[in-house]
Amino acid sequence: MLQFAAESIRLELIFDKTRRAEFAIELAERRLDDLVQVSNSDQLNIAARYLNDELSLATRLVLDASLEDRSQLLEQLSLLIERAELQAVALGEKFGEPIHLALLLDKLASIRTATSPQQLIAIVQPEDERPTAIAAESVLFVGEDFDHSFYPLIDGHADLACTDCHVEGEYAGTPRECIGCHLAPADHYDGECTTCHTIESWDEVNFDHEGLTDCASCHTEDAPVEHYEGQCSKCHVTDTWEEYTFDHTGFADCQSCHTVDAPAFHYPGQCSNCHITADWQQVVFNHTGLTNCIGCHNRHKPANHYPGQCSQCHNTIDWRQATFSHTGLAECATCHSRPANHYPGQCSQCHNTNNWQQVNFNHTGLTDCAACHSSPANHYQGQCSQCHNTSDWSQVAFNHSGLTDCQSCHSRPANHYQGQCSQCHNTSDWSQATFSHSGLTDCQSCHSRPSNHFGGQCSQCHNTNNWGDANFSHDGLNDCQSCHSPPGNHFAGQCSQCHNTNNWGDANFSHDGLNDCQSCHSRPSNHFGGQCSQCHNTNNWGDASFSHDGLNDCQSCHSPPGNHFAGQCSQCHNTNNWGDASFSHNGLTDCRSCHNPPSEEEHQAPVPQCSQCHGTDNWDD
């Protein structure tokens, strides 16, 4: 309240009418900012009332300003009203529409649709200043034969009543200019209305551009973005605006107007060096005497291209016909880069310029292959010439005579027998492998058992004559878990308590005298926490029964459904017929302690209790 008082005092101290109206609009802007910051319906109601008052005051002060300043002030006010209406509608959807917000929205709509200052004055006049009904008295007005020739009321003014222009009996000082009664739209031409309009037909607009060439004085904002900055009349005529012509005769400095029209990475010189205005697409450039191609075409060079002048290979008559004379040039590496992992010597040692793909190298007398060639991964480390020859490289031969230490050159496969290859293989037929297991019983010294396999010797079950024919005698053995692991979530006791080795699938367990089911079995999720035997029996598990006699604390076992009455089930249900639910509402009036009202869109204005309108005997009555 202190802030509003200070703002009001400051407003009263401003005597210039235009400045006073501007400050009133500023105060209305502040009230709009306050409105946007509200967080509930009560705050919204208060903020809407203050904004309503400030907008009314601002409108009255704008209409009290001078005619020459009024147009600009009305434009500011119009923008403020448009913003206020958008924000008020959005807040109404969010918090509802309290009384002062509804009044604000009505006033904003009325101001926006007003067509004359008189209508605006009537809308924003304070409540305590609005006329009230008084006893009828005779008031003298001029008669219908009044001579109004000094301002003829014809055409659009013909049907006006005296009081449309002369408000509250005031005749003196009635404006004669259009703007005195009519509000111009935002961003409108600020000249006299009669320059374009007539009272015969206001919608028919006509402006005589004869003799006017300074288009930019009115149409500055109508020019497209990045448009020619000169006068419109240099290209356009008012008879047909879409047809435009510019006389380029004598103009060679194209860039003074068309800098933004040049494509990216374009020749930086004048357009006229290549183009003509008669046919712009016909491009010609005289390259005669020019050899420094890079001066213009440096960006056109392909990646990893020869760095020298284009003219060393190309000509302007047929650019694709490229020719370079390699005569007398043997240092290929100065221009050409060899492929990755290529022979590091000169290209000319293998290639020739007549047919590059025809490669030839004289290996005569050369035996140190490794000096140029790298062996494949995991290859024999010796010289290639020990196995290969230059006549037919694929024909490989090595003399293994007298060699028994295979591992000095060859690596065994993964998880292979660790001994010498020659213990199983021979060089005549490597695939024919043979090993004598006679007298050997320690299988694990060479062979690894499969995962999760019996930990004893293979020979306890297998034999070398027929490995797949495995046999193990379980006679006298009942500690199954010493070798076998039970499946996941299985009974933790000995297998022999349920199974037998003659027919493993025929499992049997006697539950006689056992009623502590939970010692072995886990209940399902969200199941009754007591013993299974309270409901089930081992003769027919699916035939479950539980006696609820004398039990009324249902929630100790059962959870209510979502959004359900929080009290005991037994208050409405019975165990004989659960679906037959009944609740006595006698003496209960606090409906909202259990029931939620419908949304405001479906329900009328919120009322504290349902029982103020409804009755439990007939809800709809």
C-alpha positions as CSV (number, residue, x, y, z in Angstrom):
1,M,0.0,0.0,0.0
2,L,2.9,2.4,0.7
3,Q,4.3,1.8,-2.8
4,F,0.9,2.6,-4.4
5,A,0.6,5.8,-2.3
6,A,4.1,6.9,-3.4
7,E,3.3,6.2,-7.0
8,S,0.1,8.2,-6.8
9,I,1.9,11.2,-5.3
10,R,4.5,11.1,-8.0
11,L,1.8,10.9,-10.7
12,E,0.1,14.0,-9.2
13,L,3.4,16.0,-9.3
14,I,3.7,15.5,-13.1
15,F,2.0,18.5,-14.8
16,D,2.8,17.8,-18.4
17,K,-0.2,15.8,-19.8
18,T,1.8,13.6,-22.2
19,R,4.5,12.7,-19.6
20,R,1.8,12.1,-17.0
21,A,0.0,9.7,-19.4
22,E,3.3,7.9,-20.1
23,F,3.9,7.4,-16.4
24,A,0.4,6.1,-15.9
25,I,1.1,3.5,-18.6
26,E,4.3,2.6,-16.8
27,L,2.4,2.0,-13.6
28,A,-0.1,-0.2,-15.4
29,E,2.9,-2.2,-16.7
30,R,4.0,-2.7,-13.1
31,R,0.6,-3.9,-12.0
32,L,0.6,-6.4,-15.0
33,D,4.0,-7.7,-13.7
34,D,2.4,-8.1,-10.2
35,L,-0.5,-10.1,-11.8
36,V,1.9,-12.5,-13.5
37,Q,3.7,-13.3,-10.2
38,V,0.5,-14.5,-8.3
39,S,0.5,-18.1,-7.0
40,N,-3.2,-18.6,-5.9
41,S,-6.7,-17.4,-6.6
42,D,-6.8,-14.9,-3.7
43,Q,-3.6,-13.1,-4.9
44,L,-5.0,-13.2,-8.4
45,N,-8.2,-11.4,-7.3
46,I,-6.3,-8.6,-5.6
47,A,-3.8,-8.1,-8.4
48,A,-6.6,-8.0,-11.0
49,R,-8.4,-5.3,-9.1
50,Y,-5.3,-3.1,-8.9
51,L,-4.5,-3.6,-12.6
52,N,-8.1,-2.8,-13.5
53,D,-7.8,0.6,-11.7
54,E,-4.4,1.4,-13.2
55,L,-5.6,0.6,-16.8
56,S,-8.7,2.9,-16.4
57,L,-6.5,5.7,-15.0
58,A,-4.0,5.3,-17.8
59,T,-6.7,5.3,-20.5
60,R,-8.3,8.5,-19.1
61,L,-4.9,10.3,-19.0
62,V,-4.0,9.2,-22.6
63,L,-7.3,10.7,-23.8
64,D,-6.5,13.9,-21.9
65,A,-3.2,14.3,-23.7
66,S,-2.7,16.6,-26.7
67,L,-3.9,15.4,-30.1
68,E,-0.4,15.3,-31.6
69,D,0.9,12.9,-28.8
70,R,-2.3,10.9,-28.4
71,S,-1.7,8.5,-31.4
72,Q,1.6,7.3,-30.0
73,L,0.2,6.9,-26.5
74,L,-2.8,5.0,-27.8
75,E,-0.4,2.6,-29.6
76,Q,1.5,1.9,-26.3
77,L,-1.8,1.4,-24.5
78,S,-3.1,-1.0,-27.1
79,L,0.1,-3.2,-26.8
80,L,-0.3,-3.2,-23.0
81,I,-4.0,-4.2,-23.2
82,E,-3.2,-7.0,-25.6
83,R,-0.5,-8.4,-23.3
84,A,-2.8,-8.0,-20.2
85,E,-5.6,-9.9,-21.9
86,L,-3.4,-12.9,-22.8
87,Q,-2.0,-13.1,-19.3
88,A,-5.4,-12.8,-17.6
89,V,-6.9,-15.5,-19.8
90,A,-4.0,-17.9,-19.0
91,L,-4.2,-17.2,-15.2
92,G,-8.0,-17.7,-15.3
93,E,-7.4,-21.2,-16.8
94,K,-4.9,-21.9,-14.1
95,F,-6.5,-20.6,-10.9
96,G,-10.2,-20.1,-11.9
97,E,-11.9,-16.8,-12.5
98,P,-12.5,-14.7,-9.3
99,I,-14.8,-11.7,-9.5
100,H,-12.1,-9.0,-10.1
101,L,-10.4,-11.0,-12.8
102,A,-13.8,-11.4,-14.6
103,L,-14.3,-7.6,-14.3
104,L,-10.8,-7.0,-15.7
105,L,-11.4,-9.3,-18.7
106,D,-14.7,-7.5,-19.4
107,K,-13.0,-4.1,-19.3
108,L,-10.1,-5.2,-21.5
109,A,-12.5,-6.6,-24.1
110,S,-14.6,-3.3,-24.0
111,I,-11.5,-1.1,-24.4
112,R,-10.1,-3.3,-27.3
113,T,-13.4,-3.0,-29.3
114,A,-14.0,0.7,-28.6
115,T,-14.2,2.8,-31.8
116,S,-14.2,6.4,-30.4
117,P,-12.8,8.4,-27.5
118,Q,-16.3,8.9,-26.2
119,Q,-16.8,5.2,-25.9
120,L,-13.4,4.8,-24.1
121,I,-14.3,7.6,-21.6
122,A,-17.6,5.9,-20.8
123,I,-15.8,2.5,-20.2
124,V,-13.0,3.8,-17.9
125,Q,-15.0,6.5,-16.0
126,P,-14.7,5.8,-12.2
127,E,-17.7,4.3,-10.6
128,D,-18.2,7.3,-8.3
129,E,-18.2,9.7,-11.3
130,R,-20.6,7.9,-13.5
131,P,-24.0,9.6,-14.0
132,T,-26.8,8.4,-11.9
133,A,-30.5,8.6,-12.6
134,I,-32.1,12.0,-11.7
135,A,-35.6,13.4,-12.1
136,A,-36.5,14.2,-15.6
137,E,-36.3,17.9,-16.5
138,S,-36.8,19.8,-19.7
139,V,-33.4,20.4,-21.5
140,L,-33.3,22.7,-24.5
141,F,-31.5,21.3,-27.6
142,V,-31.3,22.9,-31.0
143,G,-34.0,21.8,-33.4
144,E,-33.7,19.6,-36.5
145,D,-33.7,22.7,-38.7
146,F,-30.4,23.9,-37.2
147,D,-28.1,25.2,-39.9
148,H,-25.1,22.7,-39.8
149,S,-23.6,24.0,-43.1
150,F,-20.3,24.9,-41.4
151,Y,-19.7,21.1,-41.0
152,P,-22.1,19.3,-43.3
153,L,-23.4,16.0,-41.9
154,I,-23.5,13.9,-45.1
155,D,-22.7,10.4,-46.2
156,G,-21.1,8.6,-43.3
157,H,-22.1,11.4,-40.9
158,A,-25.7,11.7,-42.1
159,D,-27.3,9.4,-39.5
160,L,-25.5,10.7,-36.5
161,A,-27.5,12.0,-33.5
162,C,-26.4,15.2,-31.9
163,T,-25.3,13.4,-28.7
164,D,-22.9,11.1,-30.7
165,C,-20.6,14.1,-31.0
166,H,-21.8,16.5,-28.4
167,V,-21.5,14.6,-25.1
168,E,-23.2,15.9,-21.9
169,G,-24.6,18.9,-23.7
170,E,-21.1,20.3,-24.6
171,Y,-21.2,22.0,-28.0
172,A,-18.1,24.2,-27.9
173,G,-14.8,22.7,-28.7
174,T,-16.2,19.7,-30.5
175,P,-13.3,18.4,-32.7
176,R,-13.6,18.6,-36.5
177,E,-10.6,16.5,-37.3
178,C,-11.1,12.7,-37.8
179,I,-8.6,11.8,-35.1
180,G,-10.7,13.7,-32.6
181,C,-13.4,11.0,-32.8
182,H,-11.8,8.0,-34.5
183,L,-8.9,5.9,-33.2
184,A,-6.2,5.1,-35.8
185,P,-4.9,1.4,-35.9
186,A,-1.5,0.7,-34.5
187,D,1.5,1.5,-36.9
188,H,-0.9,3.5,-39.1
189,Y,0.0,6.4,-41.4
190,D,0.2,9.4,-39.2
191,G,-1.1,11.9,-41.7
192,E,-4.7,13.2,-42.1
193,C,-7.3,10.5,-42.6
194,T,-8.8,12.5,-45.5
195,T,-5.6,12.0,-47.4
196,C,-6.7,8.4,-48.1
197,H,-10.3,8.1,-46.9
198,T,-13.6,9.8,-47.7
199,I,-16.8,10.0,-45.6
200,E,-18.7,8.4,-48.6
201,S,-16.9,5.0,-48.1
202,W,-14.3,4.7,-45.4
203,D,-13.2,1.2,-46.5
204,E,-12.3,2.4,-50.0
205,V,-8.7,3.7,-49.6
206,N,-7.1,5.8,-52.3
207,F,-3.8,7.8,-52.1
208,D,-2.6,9.9,-55.0
209,H,1.1,9.2,-55.3
210,E,1.4,11.5,-58.3
211,G,4.6,13.5,-58.1
212,L,5.8,11.6,-55.0
213,T,9.2,9.8,-55.2
214,D,10.2,9.8,-51.5
215,C,8.5,6.4,-50.8
216,A,10.8,5.7,-47.8
217,S,9.3,8.6,-45.9
218,C,6.1,6.4,-45.4
219,H,7.1,2.8,-46.4
220,T,10.4,2.2,-44.5
221,E,9.0,-0.8,-42.6
222,D,7.5,-2.3,-45.7
223,A,10.8,-3.0,-47.3
224,P,11.9,-6.7,-47.1
225,V,14.9,-7.7,-45.0
226,E,18.2,-6.9,-46.7
227,H,16.5,-4.9,-49.5
228,Y,18.0,-2.3,-51.7
229,E,18.4,0.8,-49.5
230,G,17.6,3.4,-52.2
231,Q,14.2,4.8,-53.1
232,C,11.5,2.4,-54.2
233,S,10.8,4.6,-57.2
234,K,14.1,3.7,-58.8
235,C,12.8,0.2,-59.5
236,H,9.0,0.2,-58.9
237,V,6.0,2.2,-60.2
238,T,2.7,2.7,-58.5
239,D,0.7,1.4,-61.4
240,T,2.0,-2.1,-61.0
241,W,4.3,-2.7,-58.0
242,E,5.2,-6.3,-58.8
243,E,6.9,-5.3,-62.1
244,Y,10.2,-3.6,-61.3
245,T,13.0,-2.5,-63.5
246,F,16.3,-0.9,-62.8
247,D,18.5,0.7,-65.4
248,H,22.0,-0.6,-64.8
249,T,23.4,1.5,-67.7
250,G,26.7,2.9,-66.7
251,F,26.9,0.9,-63.5
252,A,29.9,-1.4,-63.1
253,D,30.2,-1.4,-59.3
254,C,27.7,-4.3,-58.7
255,Q,29.0,-5.0,-55.2
256,S,27.7,-1.6,-54.0
257,C,24.2,-3.2,-54.0
258,H,24.6,-7.0,-54.5
259,T,27.2,-8.0,-51.9
260,V,24.8,-10.3,-50.1
261,D,23.7,-11.9,-53.4
262,A,27.1,-13.5,-54.1
263,P,27.2,-17.3,-53.4
264,A,29.5,-18.6,-50.7
265,F,33.2,-18.8,-51.7
266,H,32.5,-16.8,-54.8
267,Y,35.1,-14.9,-56.9
268,P,35.7,-11.7,-54.8
269,G,36.0,-9.3,-57.8
270,Q,33.3,-7.3,-59.6
271,C,30.4,-9.2,-61.0
272,S,30.8,-7.4,-64.3
273,N,34.1,-9.2,-64.8
274,C,32.1,-12.3,-65.7
275,H,28.4,-11.4,-66.0
276,I,26.4,-9.0,-68.1
277,T,22.9,-7.6,-67.2
278,A,21.4,-8.8,-70.5
279,D,21.8,-12.5,-69.6
280,W,23.2,-13.1,-66.1
281,Q,23.5,-16.9,-66.5
282,Q,25.8,-16.4,-69.4
283,V,29.2,-16.3,-67.6
284,V,32.4,-15.5,-69.5
285,F,35.9,-14.7,-68.2
286,N,38.9,-14.0,-70.3
287,H,41.8,-16.0,-68.9
288,T,44.2,-14.9,-71.7
289,G,47.6,-14.3,-70.3
290,L,46.7,-15.5,-66.8
291,T,48.7,-18.4,-65.4
292,N,48.3,-17.8,-61.7
293,C,45.2,-20.0,-61.3
294,I,45.7,-20.3,-57.5
295,G,45.1,-16.6,-57.1
296,C,41.3,-17.2,-57.7
297,H,40.8,-21.0,-57.6
298,N,42.7,-22.0,-54.5
299,R,39.4,-23.2,-52.8
300,H,38.5,-25.3,-55.8
301,K,41.5,-27.6,-55.5
302,P,40.6,-31.2,-54.5
303,A,41.9,-32.6,-51.2
304,N,45.5,-33.9,-51.3
305,H,46.0,-32.4,-54.8
306,Y,49.3,-31.4,-56.5
307,P,50.3,-28.1,-54.9
308,G,51.7,-26.5,-58.0
309,Q,50.0,-24.2,-60.6
310,C,46.9,-25.7,-62.3
311,S,48.3,-24.6,-65.7
312,Q,51.1,-27.2,-65.4
313,C,48.5,-29.9,-66.0
314,H,45.3,-28.2,-67.2
315,N,44.2,-25.8,-69.9
316,T,41.2,-23.5,-70.1
317,I,39.9,-25.0,-73.3
318,D,39.3,-28.5,-71.9
319,W,39.9,-28.6,-68.1
320,R,39.4,-32.4,-67.7
321,Q,42.1,-33.2,-70.3
322,A,45.0,-33.0,-67.8
323,T,48.6,-33.8,-69.0
324,F,51.9,-33.6,-67.2
325,S,55.3,-34.3,-68.8
326,H,57.3,-36.6,-66.5
327,T,60.2,-36.6,-69.0
328,G,63.5,-36.5,-67.2
329,L,61.8,-36.8,-63.8
330,A,62.9,-39.8,-61.6
331,E,62.2,-38.3,-58.1
332,C,58.6,-39.4,-57.9
333,A,58.3,-39.0,-54.1
334,T,58.6,-35.2,-54.4
335,C,55.0,-35.1,-55.7
336,H,53.5,-38.5,-55.0
337,S,53.0,-40.2,-51.7
338,R,53.4,-43.9,-51.5
339,P,50.6,-46.2,-50.1
340,A,50.8,-47.3,-46.4
341,N,53.4,-50.0,-45.7
342,H,54.8,-49.7,-49.2
343,Y,58.4,-50.2,-50.5
344,P,60.3,-47.1,-49.4
345,G,62.4,-46.8,-52.5
346,Q,61.8,-44.8,-55.6
347,C,58.6,-45.6,-57.6
348,S,60.7,-45.9,-60.8
349,Q,62.5,-49.0,-59.5
350,C,59.2,-50.9,-60.1
351,H,56.8,-48.7,-62.1
352,N,57.0,-46.8,-65.4
353,T,55.0,-43.8,-66.5
354,N,53.7,-45.6,-69.7
355,N,51.8,-48.2,-67.7
356,W,51.8,-47.7,-64.0
357,Q,50.0,-50.9,-63.2
358,Q,52.7,-53.0,-64.9
359,V,55.1,-53.5,-62.0
360,N,58.4,-55.3,-62.3
361,F,61.4,-55.7,-59.9
362,N,64.5,-57.6,-60.6
363,H,65.2,-59.9,-57.6
364,T,68.3,-61.5,-59.2
365,G,71.0,-62.1,-56.6
366,L,68.8,-61.0,-53.7
367,T,68.2,-63.4,-50.9
368,D,67.6,-61.0,-47.9
369,C,63.8,-60.8,-48.5
370,A,63.2,-59.5,-45.0
371,A,65.0,-56.3,-45.9
372,C,61.9,-55.2,-47.9
373,H,59.1,-57.6,-47.1
374,S,57.6,-58.2,-43.6
375,S,56.5,-61.7,-42.7
376,P,52.8,-62.3,-41.8
377,A,51.7,-62.4,-38.2
378,N,52.9,-65.5,-36.3
379,H,55.0,-66.6,-39.3
380,Y,58.3,-68.4,-39.4
381,Q,61.0,-66.0,-38.5
382,G,63.7,-67.2,-40.9
383,Q,64.4,-66.0,-44.4
384,C,61.6,-66.3,-46.9
385,S,64.0,-68.0,-49.3
386,Q,64.2,-71.0,-47.0
387,C,60.6,-71.9,-48.1
388,H,59.7,-69.7,-51.1
389,N,61.1,-68.9,-54.5
390,T,60.6,-65.9,-56.7
391,S,59.4,-67.9,-59.7
392,D,56.3,-69.2,-57.9
393,W,55.8,-67.7,-54.4
394,S,52.8,-69.9,-53.6
395,Q,54.9,-73.1,-54.1
396,V,56.2,-73.6,-50.5
397,A,58.7,-76.4,-49.6
398,F,60.7,-77.0,-46.4
399,N,62.9,-80.0,-45.6
400,H,62.1,-81.4,-42.1
401,S,64.5,-84.3,-42.4
402,G,66.2,-84.9,-39.1
403,L,64.2,-82.3,-37.2
404,T,62.2,-83.5,-34.2
405,D,62.0,-80.3,-32.1
406,C,58.7,-79.1,-33.8
407,Q,58.1,-76.5,-31.0
408,S,61.1,-74.5,-32.0
409,C,59.1,-73.2,-35.1
410,H,55.5,-74.2,-34.6
411,S,53.1,-73.1,-31.8
412,R,50.6,-75.6,-30.6
413,P,46.9,-74.8,-30.6
414,A,45.2,-73.5,-27.4
415,N,44.6,-76.1,-24.7
416,H,46.7,-78.7,-26.6
417,Y,48.9,-81.5,-25.3
418,Q,52.2,-79.9,-24.0
419,G,54.6,-82.5,-25.3
420,Q,56.4,-82.7,-28.7
421,C,54.2,-82.8,-31.8
422,S,56.2,-85.9,-32.9
423,Q,54.7,-87.9,-30.1
424,C,51.4,-88.0,-31.9
425,H,52.0,-86.6,-35.5
426,N,54.4,-87.4,-38.4
427,T,55.4,-85.1,-41.3
428,S,54.2,-87.6,-43.9
429,D,50.5,-87.2,-42.9
430,W,50.0,-84.7,-40.1
431,S,46.3,-85.4,-39.7
432,Q,47.0,-89.0,-38.9
433,A,47.6,-88.5,-35.1
434,T,48.2,-91.6,-32.8
435,F,49.0,-91.9,-29.1
436,S,49.3,-95.0,-27.0
437,H,47.5,-94.8,-23.6
438,S,48.6,-98.3,-22.6
439,G,49.4,-98.4,-18.8
440,L,48.3,-94.8,-18.3
441,T,45.6,-94.1,-15.7
442,D,46.3,-90.6,-14.6
443,C,44.1,-88.9,-17.3
444,Q,44.1,-85.5,-15.5
445,S,47.9,-85.1,-16.1
446,C,47.0,-84.3,-19.8
447,H,43.2,-83.8,-20.0
448,S,41.1,-81.2,-18.2
449,R,37.6,-82.2,-17.1
450,P,34.5,-80.3,-18.3
451,S,33.2,-77.5,-16.0
452,N,31.1,-78.8,-13.0
453,H,32.3,-82.3,-13.7
454,F,33.0,-85.2,-11.2
455,G,36.4,-84.3,-9.6
456,G,37.8,-87.8,-9.6
457,Q,39.9,-89.6,-12.2
458,C,38.2,-90.1,-15.7
459,S,39.1,-93.8,-15.5
460,Q,36.5,-94.2,-12.6
461,C,33.7,-93.9,-15.2
462,H,35.4,-94.0,-18.7
463,N,37.6,-96.4,-20.6
464,T,39.9,-95.8,-23.6
465,N,38.2,-98.4,-25.8
466,N,34.8,-96.6,-25.8
467,W,34.9,-93.2,-24.1
468,G,31.2,-92.5,-24.5
469,D,30.3,-95.7,-22.6
470,A,30.6,-94.3,-19.1
471,N,29.5,-96.2,-16.0
472,F,29.7,-95.5,-12.2
473,S,28.5,-97.7,-9.4
474,H,26.5,-95.9,-6.7
475,D,26.2,-99.0,-4.5
476,G,26.4,-98.1,-0.8
477,L,26.7,-94.4,-1.6
478,N,24.0,-92.1,-0.1
479,D,25.9,-88.8,0.4
480,C,24.8,-87.4,-3.1
481,Q,25.9,-83.9,-2.2
482,S,29.5,-84.9,-2.0
483,C,29.4,-85.0,-5.9
484,H,26.2,-83.4,-7.0
485,S,24.9,-79.8,-6.4
486,P,21.1,-79.4,-5.9
487,P,19.3,-77.1,-8.4
488,G,18.6,-73.5,-7.5
489,N,16.0,-73.0,-4.8
490,H,15.9,-76.8,-4.2
491,F,15.4,-78.7,-0.9
492,A,18.6,-78.5,0.9
493,G,18.6,-82.0,2.4
494,Q,20.2,-85.2,0.9
495,C,18.8,-86.2,-2.6
496,S,18.3,-89.7,-1.2
497,Q,15.5,-88.4,1.1
498,C,13.3,-88.1,-2.1
499,H,15.1,-89.8,-5.0
500,N,16.6,-93.3,-5.7
501,T,19.3,-94.3,-8.2
502,N,17.1,-96.8,-9.9
503,N,14.6,-94.2,-11.1
504,W,15.6,-90.6,-10.3
505,G,12.4,-89.0,-11.7
506,D,10.3,-91.1,-9.3
507,A,10.7,-88.7,-6.3
508,N,8.7,-89.3,-3.1
509,F,8.6,-87.5,0.3
510,S,6.5,-88.3,3.3
511,H,5.0,-85.2,5.0
512,D,3.4,-87.2,7.8
513,G,3.5,-85.4,11.1
514,L,5.1,-82.3,9.5
515,N,3.2,-79.0,9.8
516,D,6.1,-76.5,9.7
517,C,5.8,-76.0,5.9
518,Q,7.9,-72.8,5.9
519,S,11.0,-74.6,7.1
520,C,11.3,-75.9,3.4
521,H,8.8,-73.9,1.3
522,S,8.7,-70.2,0.6
523,R,5.3,-68.6,0.3
524,P,4.4,-66.6,-2.9
525,S,4.8,-62.8,-2.8
526,N,2.1,-60.8,-1.0
527,H,0.8,-64.1,0.5
528,F,-0.7,-64.8,4.0
529,G,2.2,-64.7,6.5
530,G,1.1,-67.7,8.6
531,Q,1.7,-71.5,8.2
532,C,0.5,-73.1,4.9
533,S,-1.2,-75.8,7.0
534,Q,-3.7,-73.2,8.3
535,C,-5.4,-73.2,4.9
536,H,-3.9,-76.1,2.8
537,N,-3.5,-79.9,3.3
538,T,-1.1,-82.4,1.7
539,N,-3.8,-84.6,0.3
540,N,-5.2,-81.8,-2.0
541,W,-3.2,-78.6,-2.0
542,G,-5.6,-76.7,-4.2
543,D,-8.5,-77.3,-1.8
544,A,-7.6,-74.4,0.5
545,S,-9.9,-73.3,3.3
546,F,-9.7,-70.8,6.2
547,S,-12.1,-70.1,8.9
548,H,-12.7,-66.4,9.5
549,D,-15.1,-67.0,12.5
550,G,-14.5,-64.5,15.2
551,L,-12.0,-62.5,13.1
552,N,-12.8,-58.9,12.3
553,D,-9.3,-57.4,11.9
554,C,-9.2,-57.9,8.1
555,Q,-6.3,-55.5,7.6
556,S,-3.9,-57.7,9.6
557,C,-3.8,-60.0,6.4
558,H,-5.5,-58.1,3.6
559,S,-4.5,-54.7,2.0
560,P,-7.3,-52.4,0.7
561,P,-7.4,-51.6,-3.0
562,G,-5.9,-48.2,-4.1
563,N,-8.0,-45.1,-3.1
564,H,-10.3,-47.4,-1.0
565,F,-12.0,-46.6,2.3
566,A,-9.2,-46.8,4.9
567,G,-11.3,-48.4,7.7
568,Q,-11.8,-52.2,8.4
569,C,-13.3,-54.3,5.6
570,S,-15.9,-55.7,8.1
571,Q,-17.5,-52.3,8.4
572,C,-19.0,-52.9,4.9
573,H,-18.3,-56.5,3.9
574,N,-19.1,-59.9,5.4
575,T,-17.4,-63.3,4.8
576,N,-20.5,-65.1,3.7
577,N,-21.0,-62.8,0.6
578,W,-18.1,-60.4,0.1
579,G,-19.8,-58.6,-2.9
580,D,-22.8,-57.7,-0.8
581,A,-21.3,-54.6,0.8
582,S,-23.3,-52.2,3.0
583,F,-22.4,-49.1,5.0
584,S,-24.6,-47.1,7.3
585,H,-24.2,-43.3,6.8
586,N,-26.6,-42.5,9.6
587,G,-25.4,-39.5,11.6
588,L,-22.4,-38.9,9.3
589,T,-22.2,-35.5,7.5
590,D,-18.4,-35.2,6.9
591,C,-18.6,-36.7,3.4
592,R,-15.2,-35.3,2.3
593,S,-13.3,-37.3,5.0
594,C,-13.9,-40.3,2.7
595,H,-15.0,-39.0,-0.7
596,N,-13.3,-36.5,-3.0
597,P,-15.5,-34.0,-4.9
598,P,-15.4,-34.0,-8.8
599,S,-13.1,-31.6,-10.7
600,E,-14.2,-28.0,-10.9
601,E,-15.0,-28.5,-14.7
602,E,-17.6,-31.1,-13.8
603,H,-18.8,-29.7,-10.5
604,Q,-20.2,-26.3,-9.7
605,A,-18.4,-23.8,-7.5
606,P,-16.7,-25.6,-4.6
607,V,-18.9,-26.2,-1.5
608,P,-17.3,-27.4,1.8
609,Q,-19.5,-30.5,2.4
610,C,-21.5,-32.8,0.0
611,S,-24.2,-33.0,2.6
612,Q,-25.1,-29.3,2.1
613,C,-26.7,-30.3,-1.2
614,H,-27.1,-34.1,-1.3
615,G,-28.8,-36.7,0.9
616,T,-27.8,-40.4,1.4
617,D,-31.3,-41.6,0.7
618,N,-31.3,-40.2,-2.9
619,W,-28.0,-38.6,-4.0
620,D,-29.4,-37.0,-7.2
621,D,-32.3,-35.4,-5.4
